[in-house]
Amino acid sequence: MDRQTGEVLSFQCRPTLKGLIGQLENVRKYFGGAALKVCYEASQVGFSLQRDLQDRGYACEVVSPSSIARRAGKAVKTDRIDAAELAEFYANGLLTVVAPPDAEVEQDRDLLRSRQRLIQQQGDLRRHIQSLLRRNGLHYFAPLCTTRPSARARRTGGDALEDTPPWLAGKNDGGLCGQSNRLGITRQGNRYLRTALIEANQRGYRSAVLGKDVKARRARSSSAYVAIADRCLQRLNKKGNRRLLAGKHPNQVKVACARAMVGFVWESLNLAAAV
């Protein structure tokens, strides 16, 4: 789209980098060799296409899908219509550009999201098998459900089972909800990162003993980062065990330790930026 004249030129190409580059060269020639600015909506492609285009001399940006306005009264959505609207909004500066990470950070994101996806698939498969067994009268987890005492029964020594888990009950039962006038944990931020932080504190806070793999990684790390890791380990160990001894539910302890770990991660990132 030519911002000065409003002329729009559309094209189709193969879903390959070579096909896109060829069409962009034709567009550049059509507009007399003018400099082109390219954008695309953030998707599963990530930032690899942006880096490929920039390496070939094209100014390319990735825009946030939430910043793309949806015009009222237009229920028809096609790739051609979406591309034309995207070009129009981008030419008029109405879109929010996403800050591109470096290749290493993007690889870490892909690894984390792939792992999270596999965990989700594992859970879906487990629930499917359990439902299949129940439909055929095979209650695989029935012995566990009938013999495992609740947290209240273990504390009081009673035999009665409670229908409501103690961490979901009121202030007398403790747990994730805490006092009755408090809210639960927030759902703000990246959900993959939140899950990774909580999973990192599944049992790590219970012991300050380092394994062989951790010691080997520390030998290759800077002493400044090792010092931060030591303070983090001591803090989480003290915080986690103190809360467990106070009768807090393990799930609440994990979330609290994950929140404390964020501060040390932030300190490590600031240290890396200062170097």
N, C-alpha and C positions, 0 to 999 in steps of 0.2 A: 504494500500500500504506500502510495506517495502522499506524504503528509501535506505538502503544499497544494497539490492539485486534487487530492482525494481519489485518484485513480487506483483501482484495485485490480491486481493481476493474480489470478489463481492458477494453480497447476497441480498435477498429480505425479507421484514418483514411486518407485519401488521402496519398500521399507529397508533400505540399506544406505549406508553413509555415501557410497559412490553415487547412487541414484539421486540422493538429496543434493550433493555437491554439484552434480551436472545441471540440475534444475535451477539452483541458485546462481550458477554462472550465466544461464540463459536470462534470468531476471536481471542480473547486473548489466548485461549487454543491452537489454531492452530499455533500461533507464539510463543509458549512456555512460555506463561504468560508474555509476554512483555507489557510494558506500552503503552497504546493507547492514541493518540491525535485525537480528533474528531472536525470537523468543519461542518458548514452548512451555506447556503446562507441566508442573511437577508430577511425575508418574513413576511407574516401575522402571523406567529407563534410567532414572537417577540423574547424575551429572556427567555421565560418560559422554553423552552426545554433545553437551556443552563444551567439554574439553577437546573433543575431536574437531568441532567447528572452530574453536579458538586457535587450535594448532594450525589450521589452514587459513587463518587470517580473517575469520568472520567474527563480528561482535555478537555474541550470543548470551542471552540471559534466561534464567528459569524463573517463572512467575508462580506465585501461590494460587492454587485453585480457589481458595476462599475469597480472593480479591476480585474474581471475575464476576461481574454483575450479570444477573439473569433478568432479561427484559420480560415484563409482564405481558401476558397475552400471546406469547410465542411458545407453544407446546412442542413444536417440531424441532428435533435436535438431530443434526447430522454432522459428520466430520467437516464437510464443506462450510456449513453455517457456523459451526463453532470456530473454525479456523479464521473465517472472515471477521467475526466479532472479536476474536483474540487480537488480530492484527489492528483493528480499529481502536480498541482500548489501549493497546500497547503504544500505538502511534501518538495517542493523546495523553500519555502518561498517567493512565488510570489504574495501573496494575502495580501490585507489590512484588518486588524482586526478592527472591530467596538468596541468601548469602551462601555461596558454594563452599563446601568443605574440601579439604585436600583429599587426595586419593586414598591415603592411609585411613583417615577418619571414615570415609565412605565404606571402605572394606570392613571396618569394625562394625559399622551399622548393618551392613549386609549379613555379617556373621551372626550378630545378635538377633536380627529379625528372622533369619533362617532357623536359628535354634528355637526361637519362640514359636515359630510356625510348626516345627516338628513336635514340640511339647503339646501344642493345641491339637494336632492330629492324633497324638498318642492318647490324649484325654477323650477325644471324640470316639476313637476306636474302643477304648475301655468302656465307655458308656453304652456304645452299641452292643458290645458283647454282653454286658450286664442286662440290658433290656431284652436281648434275645433269650438269655437264660431264664429270666422271669416269665416271659411269655410261654415258656415250655415247662414251667413249674420247678425250675432248678434255681434255688435261692443260694447262690454261691457264698454271699457274705452274711447269710442268716446266723450262723453260729457266732460270728464276731459281734454282730449287732445285739445279740441276746445275752452275751456273757461279759462284754466289756462294760465296766462300771463307769458312771459319769464322774466328772471332776468333783461335784458336790458329794457324791456317794463315797469317793475315796477320802475326802477331807473329813467327813462326819463319821465314816465307818458304817454307814447304813447300806442297805441292800437295794433300796428303791432306785429305779432309773428315772432320769429326768428327760422329758420330751424336748425341752428347750436347752440348747447348749449354753453353758454358763457365760461364755464371752458375748452372747447375744442378749442376755437378760439384763436386768436393771443394775443399779449401783451396788446392791448387796452381793452380786455374784462376781463383780470385777470383770476384767477382760478387755476386749477391744473397745467397748463402748465407754468404759470407765464410769464416771458419775453420770447420773441421769440427765444432767443439764449440759452435757458435753456432746459434741458431734463426733462422727467417726473420722477416719483418715480422709484426706482430700484426694481427689482424682485429677489434680492439676499436673501439667507437665507431660512429658513423653511417657506413654504407658509401657513401652519396651524397656526404657531406662529404669522406670519405677520397679518393674518386675525383676530386672537384673539385680538391682540393689537389694531388694528383699531376699532374693534367692542367694545372694552372696552372704547373707546373714542367717542362713538356716541353722547352722551349728557353729559357725566360726567364732561367735562371741563366747561360747562355753569354755574354750580352752585357748591359752596363749602360746601353746607349743607349736613350733614351726615344723612342717614336714620337709622331706628331702627335696621335693620339687620347688617349694618356696625358697629354701635356702640356696638352691642352684640359681634361681632367677635373681635373687638378691645379690649374688656374687657378680652378676653382670650389670647391676644397676648402680646409679649414682648414690653416694652416701647421703645426699640431701633427701632423696626420695625414700631411702631406707629409714631415715630418721622420722619422716612423716608417717611411714607405715607402722613403725614401732609405737608412736604415740597414738595412732588410730587403733592398733590392736589392744593396747592397754586400756584406752578409753572404752572401747566396745566391750571388752571383757569385764571391766568394772561395772559399766552401766547395765549390761545384760544380766550378770549374776545378781546384782543388787535388786533389780526388778523381779527376777525369778524368786529370790528369797522373800520378797514382799508379797508374793502370791499372785503376781500378774500372769496372765495367760501367755504362753510362748509366742502366739501370733502377735500380740501387742509388743512383746519384747523385740521381735524381729523387725517390726516396723519402726520402733524407736531407735534401734541400732542402725537401721538403714538411713534414717534421717540424720543421725550423728555422722555417719560415714560420708554424707554429701559434703560436709564442711571440709573434711580432709581431702576429698577429691578436688574440691575447688581450690584448696591450697596448692595441690600438686599442679593443677592447670596454670595457676598464677606463676608458680615457679618456672614452669616450662616456657611461659610467655616472656618471662624476664630474662631468660638465658639468651 
